[in-house]
Amino acid sequence: MTMSLSADLWPDVQPEAARRLMLAGVESFARRGYHATTTRDIASGAGMSPAALYVHFPSKAALLFEISRNGHQQALALVREAAEEADSPVEGVRLIVERFVTWHARRHTVARVVQYELQALPEKEFEVVADLRRGIERIMRDLVVRGMESGDFTVADPGTAARAVLSLGIDVARWYSERARKAPAVLGEEYGELALRMLGAKVD
Amino acid sequence: MTMSLSADLWPDVQPEAARRLMLAGVESFARRGYHATTTRDIASGAGMSPAALYVHFPSKAALLFEISRNGHQQALALVREAAEEADSPVEGVRLIVERFVTWHARRHTVARVVQYELQALPEKEFEVVADLRRGIERIMRDLVVRGMESGDFTVADPGTAARAVLSLGIDVARWYSERARKAPAVLGEEYGELALRMLGAKVD
């Protein structure tokens, strides 16, 4: 179960032992926070010795960075693909929000670490992740601006509106759990509508 | 400086030493997380001995509970007052979002602890706080339903919409900092408009 989940979460990470450590890291960080988690906790969560952990990650910070960088790369990739697939700003915002919300609901434990443990990253690593975040924000902001130019959106401040649209998705990671009444994709569709309304699109 | 800020944050808490400990707790929890903070860290942040901390709070959990309960009571009070002041669902949602967002921006460090350290509360204390949260959600949901009945709002699912409106405000605590370009009250006004649009209100 753990092995297949880790492969599902991080298909590009090799070997399997590294993925298992990342999964154990996510679980510990989400439960107790980054600072209160020891490398021993993580290693034992992955059924490994602390020495075996260091074969794959030189430090706890390196493990957090790998989780965070991977999560942000996945989010950026899905946002970029949705923007490229869409043939209008309205369609672009709808697709991005649907997939971004679905991802944050389905991957809520990973997403919680990715979104809320940023300040624990060392400065250089933080900058790498901040750059990925700016990429996501830029795509959304550009779409909002293009939609204003085409007359599809009416927005007072495209920066504020783009941030608010992404906020809706990010906050899903905070409250979503397996006990939520809604399936991730259903929630994504509803939020897609809500986001377009925020931007003043005529969708009704 | 510390003393006046603590009085400003918790006007109802007495004595001043308890407020100072709550402020030191907020700063430590926000920086390192609840689990990695010791009572010694908090006491020394407040310029007190660990023994002096126990005069006011029997445990670190009791201190977190007091911070969380107080923050949620403040949020519930401002939401309730806004709902009572307003003479329509449109006005109610606008006022709540304006004040809720302004509070989360202005009090972003406290709000971050209040919103993101819930799972660290012991079960009984969690239930007290969860009850206050349900109070906030109920007021927003009732307003959305009333607005649907009066024809002011058109919403597919009032529960989802009410949650999304509150999400916008909560997520402000995650990203807002003193370096943000917008003053809290200005952001509050912009978000008030965005929230009403989400609900399908005619505000333009």
Interface residues (C-beta under 8 A of the other chain):
Chain A: R31 R32 G33 Y34 H35 A36 Q115 Y116 Q119 T154 A156 D157 T160 A161 R163 A164 S167 L168 I170 D171 V172 R174 W175 K182 L187 E190 Y191 E193 L194 R197 M198 L199 G200 D204
Chain B: R31 R32 G33 Y34 H35 A36 Q115 Y116 Q119 T154 A156 D157 T160 A161 R163 A164 S167 L168 I170 D171 V172 R174 W175 K182 L187 E190 Y191 E193 L194 R197 M198 L199 G200 D204
